[in-house]
Amino acid sequence: MATPSPQSDIPITMGALLVGGFFATMLSGVVILQTLWYFVTYKSDSKGLKVLVLGVCVLDSIHTSFIWAAMWTYLVGRYGSFELDYIPWSISSTVLLTATVTFLVHCFFARRIWMLSRRNLLMVAPVVILALLRLVSAFVSTYEMFHYKSYRLFKVHAFWIFTLGLSVSSAVDILITGLLFYLFQSTRHESGHWHLNYILNKLSLYAFETGSLTCIGTVVSMICWVTMSDNLIFLGLHFVIGKLYASSLLVTLNTREAIRQAHSIGSSGERGQNPVLFLARRRPSDTENINFAGPATKVTELQVNVQTIASVHYDETDRESVEAK
């Protein structure tokens, strides 16, 4: 990367970092609010899932603090020096934190695909392998940033590894979105019930929206990294990527209650009961009383599929149901 000219590139370079920092901070506030909402609404979720959500929120907050530590270094600590080619430790750390949050979110969706596909290793393995590759490339990129402390030298020696990381991250997003959409639609075609199809359509829409948002953010950042060698616009966009991944996780978890309440007409005809929850709590001997078309065995199979897909439970009960299936 060519060293930026103080006269021509300071507004673009520092402006990009400052604007990216502001947007990242606003999204970080959204992540905190979503986390609070999650812990208030989903108290019965498993401890593992709660630890994941809390961990993502803490890492996201640390990421935001490192962004502003970098801004302090550029705008206050080195005021008047115009050393825009210098990479402070805080910038290097944001790259690693973004990759860590991204990896945790990818693992969450990989586990979801694992459950929905009834432990189909061929579907899950590519997601996990690519997610690990993304994390390793970020570790290498972070090391190179700490080592060279110069954007120009970093681009010369680590251009390919940083580009690989962004490319793989986009590929994982596309793969996850495609697999979730396929699994939701496959179950939709099998169900034949309008209220369950409604839930599956909503889940498909959420999967597409969250996956496309993170993918677009990563692709745009990569394009700026490859094509704009005289500014740090790519880095301003990179600040936001980690927030988008954290939000995609929390949106996926926090929309469960809305989906659960949508068209919540139980098989008994009473409003206020969710069909998925209602089915999940019935004994196997009661399936003949459910007013659905098809044999009892098909209803039981559908109950397991939709309960898992709708992410109603992430506890031992859910895992036992999937294992039993």
Secondary structure, 3 states (H helix, E strand, C coil): CCCCCHHHHHHHHHHHHHHHHHHHHHHHHHHHHHHHHHHHHCCCCCHHHHHHHHHHHHHHHHHHHHHHHHHHHHHHHCCCCCCCCECCHHHHHHHHHHHHHHHHHHHHHHHHHHHHCCCCHHHHHHHHHHHHHHHHHHHHHHHHHHHHCEHHHHHHHHHHHHHHHHHHHHHHHHHHHHHHHHHHHHHHHHHCCHHHHHHHHHHHHHHHHHHHHHHHHHHHHHHHHHHCCCCCHHHHHHHHHHHHHHHHHHHHHHCHHHHHHCCCECCCCCECCCHHHHHHCCCHHHHHHCCCCCCHHHHHHHHHHHHHHCCCCCCHHHHHHHHHC
